Amino acid sequence: MTDVATRLAAAVPSEETLPGYLLRLSRPRFWFYLAGPVVVGVTYAATSTAELFAPVAVLLFLYFTFPANVFLYGVNDVFDRDVDEHNPKKEDKEVRYRDSPAVNVLILASGVIGLPFVFVLSQEAGIAMALYYVLAVQYSAPPFRFKTKPLFDSLSNGLYVLPGVVAYATLAGEFPPLLAIAGGWLWTMGMHTFSAIPDIEPDREAGILTTATFLGESRTYGYCGLVWLAAAGAFALVDWRLGLLLGIYPVFVAGIALSDVAVDRAYWWFPFVNTFVGMLLTMGGLWVMLYG
């Protein structure tokens, strides 16, 4: 097992190379935050197994796996270069922004290559895609720079559910149920704000205001719990089983708040928790499609 891990690590390009840097800039741990909703959206919109692998569905999945993450986090790193000087995550878990013409062009290109989707998306999917681009840029960039405005930083992170809306609307020709969108949006709000807790001190040092820096650590736990409880309630109105599944999150944040687990450690559990929940959501959608 160690030998396999060593070989895999050796196969990854060095951070010093441009491909290796872009790979790390894209935050591979978080790829499924954008690509996962595509899988869920396709699963619940498809009426046959063939539709699961429709060319547009596959292309959307591929785009939101790597290029969209390069664009999203690349824009973030460009406008956070000063803030990140105080962020310890950039020392080991992530990489610091490397200002060069090649990097900047590739970040821009990773956004541009998603634009041709407008020729194959439904009107509803096109609206969701446009909103995704607006929020992906304005979360980090002026003039709005939502990430520096308490509550708006949380609200704007609904961008993570939009790839699922795009995928669903592309296949179904209509938006998903509004309660499902609301539940997903609330889920992303809680996810974003919880992930901002480890950054409270670095953000305060840099003079950055966020929902987490405004509330402080203990009250941010409460905010996340309430938002995730509301998300579970919205999904329960769609299907009680979905509400039960999303109920994992308020329990999760309560467990962290009441335990001795460091939040900067718990933060890195998120990809595993979200992948597990996304897997169950997908399996549920497949079950409904196949067996009614």
Secondary structure per residue as TSV (DSSP state, phi and psi in degrees):
chain	resnum	aa	ss	phi	psi
A	1	M	-	360.0	-43.3
A	2	T	H	-63.2	-38.7
A	3	D	H	-63.4	-41.5
A	4	V	H	-63.0	-45.8
A	5	A	H	-61.6	-39.3
A	6	T	H	-64.0	-42.3
A	7	R	H	-65.4	-40.4
A	8	L	H	-64.3	-42.7
A	9	A	H	-62.5	-38.5
A	10	A	H	-68.5	-26.8
A	11	A	H	-77.7	-18.3
A	12	V	S	-77.1	129.2
A	13	P	-	-58.6	147.4
A	14	S	-	-62.8	149.4
A	15	E	T	-60.0	-23.8
A	16	E	T	-73.2	-21.6
A	17	T	S	-85.7	157.3
A	18	L	H	-63.5	-46.6
A	19	P	H	-60.0	-41.1
A	20	G	H	-65.9	-38.6
A	21	Y	H	-65.2	-46.5
A	22	L	H	-62.6	-37.4
A	23	L	H	-59.3	-46.7
A	24	R	H	-72.6	-35.5
A	25	L	H	-60.6	-32.8
A	26	S	T	-75.6	-3.9
A	27	R	-	55.6	68.8
A	28	P	G	-52.4	-30.6
A	29	R	G	-59.1	-27.2
A	30	F	G	-107.4	8.8
A	31	W	H	-53.5	-40.0
A	32	F	H	-75.1	-5.6
A	33	Y	H	-66.3	-30.5
A	34	L	H	-99.4	-42.3
A	35	A	H	-74.1	-33.3
A	36	G	H	-58.7	-47.7
A	37	P	H	-58.7	-29.6
A	38	V	H	-62.1	-45.9
A	39	V	H	-60.0	-45.3
A	40	V	H	-65.3	-44.9
A	41	G	H	-61.1	-43.7
A	42	V	H	-63.6	-42.5
A	43	T	H	-60.8	-42.8
A	44	Y	H	-81.8	-17.9
A	45	A	H	-91.0	-27.0
A	46	A	-	-67.7	141.5
A	47	T	S	-108.2	-2.0
A	48	S	S	-153.9	162.3
A	49	T	H	-64.5	-30.1
A	50	A	H	-62.8	-37.7
A	51	E	H	-66.8	-24.2
A	52	L	H	-60.2	-28.8
A	53	F	T	-116.0	27.2
A	54	A	-	-57.8	141.8
A	55	P	H	-51.2	-42.6
A	56	V	H	-66.5	-34.2
A	57	A	H	-66.4	-43.5
A	58	V	H	-64.7	-42.5
A	59	L	H	-65.8	-38.7
A	60	L	H	-62.8	-42.1
A	61	F	H	-61.7	-45.5
A	62	L	H	-64.0	-41.3
A	63	Y	H	-64.3	-44.8
A	64	F	H	-80.9	-1.7
A	65	T	H	-83.0	-52.6
A	66	F	T	-116.2	-58.6
A	67	P	H	-58.1	-43.5
A	68	A	H	-63.8	-32.4
A	69	N	H	-73.7	-36.3
A	70	V	H	-60.9	-43.2
A	71	F	H	-66.3	-50.5
A	72	L	H	-60.2	-52.6
A	73	Y	H	-78.8	-25.3
A	74	G	H	-66.3	-46.6
A	75	V	H	-59.4	-42.4
A	76	N	H	-58.9	-46.7
A	77	D	H	-69.5	-34.0
A	78	V	H	-59.5	-46.8
A	79	F	H	-90.7	-1.5
A	80	D	T	-111.7	13.7
A	81	R	T	-57.7	-37.6
A	82	D	T	-75.4	-42.0
A	83	V	G	-61.6	-40.2
A	84	D	G	-70.1	-9.7
A	85	E	G	-63.0	-25.0
A	86	H	G	-101.8	3.8
A	87	N	-	-98.9	114.3
A	88	P	T	-67.2	-20.4
A	89	K	H	-60.3	-26.9
A	90	K	H	-75.1	-9.1
A	91	E	H	-81.1	-34.6
A	92	D	H	-132.9	-40.9
A	93	K	T	-83.0	-28.0
A	94	E	S	-133.2	-170.0
A	95	V	-	-124.9	152.5
A	96	R	-	-80.9	149.5
A	97	Y	-	-59.8	131.8
A	98	R	-	-108.3	102.7
A	99	D	-	-77.7	109.2
A	100	S	-	-155.5	154.1
A	101	P	H	-57.0	-39.5
A	102	A	H	-64.2	-45.2
A	103	V	H	-63.2	-45.6
A	104	N	H	-63.4	-40.7
A	105	V	H	-64.4	-41.9
A	106	L	H	-69.5	-35.0
A	107	I	H	-63.3	-45.9
A	108	L	H	-63.0	-43.8
A	109	A	H	-62.9	-33.8
A	110	S	H	-66.4	-24.4
A	111	G	H	-83.8	-41.5
A	112	V	H	-62.5	-36.7
A	113	I	T	-68.9	-10.5
A	114	G	T	-86.4	-12.8
A	115	L	G	-64.8	-35.3
A	116	P	G	-59.8	-14.4
A	117	F	G	-59.2	-24.2
A	118	V	G	-59.7	-22.5
A	119	F	G	-79.6	-13.9
A	120	V	T	-122.5	-6.3
A	121	L	S	-84.0	151.2
A	122	S	-	-69.9	169.4
A	123	Q	H	-60.1	-43.1
A	124	E	H	-63.9	-42.6
A	125	A	H	-65.5	-36.4
A	126	G	H	-63.6	-39.4
A	127	I	H	-62.9	-45.3
A	128	A	H	-64.3	-39.1
A	129	M	H	-65.9	-42.3
A	130	A	H	-62.8	-41.7
A	131	L	H	-64.5	-37.3
A	132	Y	H	-58.7	-48.3
A	133	Y	H	-62.5	-42.6
A	134	V	H	-60.3	-48.2
A	135	L	H	-70.7	-35.9
A	136	A	H	-61.1	-35.2
A	137	V	H	-84.1	-50.3
A	138	Q	H	-75.0	-12.3
A	139	Y	T	-61.2	-38.3
A	140	S	T	-108.8	-30.8
A	141	A	S	-98.4	154.1
A	142	P	T	-65.6	158.0
A	143	P	T	-86.3	-18.7
A	144	F	T	-85.6	-42.8
A	145	R	-	40.6	64.3
A	146	F	G	-56.7	-27.4
A	147	K	G	-66.0	-14.2
A	148	T	G	-103.8	15.7
A	149	K	S	-127.0	110.7
A	150	P	T	-50.6	141.4
A	151	L	T	75.1	-46.1
A	152	F	H	-66.4	-31.1
A	153	D	H	-63.1	-38.5
A	154	S	H	-71.5	-48.4
A	155	L	H	-59.8	-41.5
A	156	S	G	-68.4	-16.4
A	157	N	G	-77.4	3.4
A	158	G	G	-58.6	-11.6
A	159	L	G	-56.0	-26.7
A	160	Y	G	-71.9	-21.1
A	161	V	T	-88.5	-15.9
A	162	L	H	-64.9	-34.5
A	163	P	H	-57.7	-34.7
A	164	G	H	-67.3	-38.8
A	165	V	H	-64.6	-42.2
A	166	V	H	-59.4	-48.6
A	167	A	H	-64.4	-45.4
A	168	Y	H	-61.6	-49.1
A	169	A	H	-66.8	-28.9
A	170	T	H	-65.4	-43.9
A	171	L	H	-81.8	-40.0
A	172	A	H	-87.9	-19.6
A	173	G	S	75.8	13.0
A	174	E	S	-154.2	163.7
A	175	F	-	-69.3	154.0
A	176	P	-	-63.6	167.4
A	177	P	-	-51.9	137.2
A	178	L	H	-60.5	-34.4
A	179	L	H	-65.9	-33.7
A	180	A	H	-68.2	-40.6
A	181	I	H	-63.6	-43.9
A	182	A	H	-61.6	-43.7
A	183	G	H	-62.2	-43.6
A	184	G	H	-64.5	-39.2
A	185	W	H	-64.5	-45.0
A	186	L	H	-63.3	-38.2
A	187	W	H	-60.0	-44.8
A	188	T	H	-67.1	-33.4
A	189	M	H	-61.7	-45.4
A	190	G	H	-65.7	-40.7
A	191	M	H	-61.4	-46.8
A	192	H	H	-62.5	-46.8
A	193	T	H	-69.0	-36.8
A	194	F	H	-62.8	-41.6
A	195	S	H	-68.6	-16.6
A	196	A	T	-84.5	-11.4
A	197	I	G	-61.6	-44.7
A	198	P	G	-62.5	-18.6
A	199	D	G	-94.2	4.2
A	200	I	H	-56.5	-51.5
A	201	E	H	-67.8	-47.6
A	202	P	H	-59.0	-38.8
A	203	D	H	-67.1	-39.9
A	204	R	H	-64.8	-40.2
A	205	E	H	-61.5	-35.3
A	206	A	T	-86.4	-1.8
A	207	G	T	76.3	24.9
A	208	I	-	-95.6	128.5
A	209	L	-	-94.8	128.9
A	210	T	-	-136.2	172.3
A	211	T	H	-58.0	-40.4
A	212	A	H	-69.0	-42.5
A	213	T	H	-69.1	-31.8
A	214	F	H	-69.9	-43.9
A	215	L	H	-82.9	-31.0
A	216	G	-	85.7	163.7
A	217	E	H	-60.6	-50.0
A	218	S	H	-65.4	-43.6
A	219	R	H	-72.6	-25.6
A	220	T	H	-66.8	-37.0
A	221	Y	H	-56.7	-45.2
A	222	G	H	-63.5	-40.8
A	223	Y	H	-60.4	-47.2
A	224	C	H	-61.7	-43.3
A	225	G	H	-60.4	-42.9
A	226	L	H	-67.4	-42.4
A	227	V	H	-64.9	-43.1
A	228	W	H	-69.2	-32.0
A	229	L	H	-65.4	-40.0
A	230	A	H	-65.4	-38.0
A	231	A	H	-62.2	-44.9
A	232	A	H	-62.2	-39.3
A	233	G	H	-64.2	-41.9
A	234	A	H	-62.9	-44.3
A	235	F	H	-67.7	-32.7
A	236	A	H	-63.6	-30.9
A	237	L	H	-72.7	-20.6
A	238	V	H	-81.8	-48.4
A	239	D	-	-160.8	127.2
A	240	W	H	-57.6	-29.9
A	241	R	H	-69.1	-34.0
A	242	L	H	-67.4	-40.3
A	243	G	H	-62.4	-39.6
A	244	L	H	-64.2	-41.5
A	245	L	H	-64.8	-45.2
A	246	L	H	-70.3	-14.9
A	247	G	T	-65.6	-10.8
A	248	I	H	-58.7	-36.5
A	249	Y	H	-70.0	-47.6
A	250	P	H	-60.7	-33.2
A	251	V	H	-67.6	-40.8
A	252	F	H	-59.2	-50.6
A	253	V	H	-69.2	-34.5
A	254	A	H	-64.2	-40.6
A	255	G	H	-62.9	-40.4
A	256	I	H	-68.2	-44.5
A	257	A	H	-63.0	-33.5
A	258	L	T	-95.2	-0.3
A	259	S	S	-109.2	-178.4
A	260	D	S	-96.3	8.8
A	261	V	-	-70.5	128.9
A	262	A	-	-67.9	135.8
A	263	V	H	-65.0	-32.6
A	264	D	H	-70.1	-18.6
A	265	R	H	-83.1	-45.3
A	266	A	H	-61.7	-31.4
A	267	Y	G	-54.9	-38.0
A	268	W	G	-81.2	-2.1
A	269	W	G	-82.1	-18.0
A	270	F	H	-53.7	-47.8
A	271	P	H	-56.0	-35.4
A	272	F	H	-73.0	-43.1
A	273	V	H	-62.5	-46.6
A	274	N	H	-67.0	-37.2
A	275	T	H	-64.9	-41.0
A	276	F	H	-62.8	-47.1
A	277	V	H	-64.6	-42.8
A	278	G	H	-62.7	-36.8
A	279	M	H	-62.8	-44.2
A	280	L	H	-67.1	-38.4
A	281	L	H	-60.0	-44.9
A	282	T	H	-65.6	-44.0
A	283	M	H	-62.2	-38.0
A	284	G	H	-63.8	-42.2
A	285	G	H	-64.2	-39.6
A	286	L	H	-64.6	-39.7
A	287	W	H	-61.3	-44.7
A	288	V	H	-64.7	-41.4
A	289	M	H	-64.3	-41.5
A	290	L	H	-82.6	-35.2
A	291	Y	H	-120.3	-3.2
A	292	G	-	77.1	360.0
